[in-house]
């Protein structure tokens, strides 16, 4: 059975220590998402991680779909 993903908010300098504290060995695969703006909504971030990890879409494809939806909504508002 697959485990639920865990989300860790940390600094780049502290991530290795945080993973070790959680019992994750240095050779265990992990996925790291870098949010330099710290403005991504938690739900959107969680969804994006799963979509990309499952190979459904790349980050760029997701951004393109979001931009297209924004344009469609904007055209309805005008």
Buried (B, 14 or more C-beta within 10 A) or exposed (E): EEEEEEEBEEEEEEEEEEBEEEEBEEEEEEEEEEEEEEEEEEEEEBEBBEBBEEEEBEEEEBEEEEEEEEEEEEEEEE
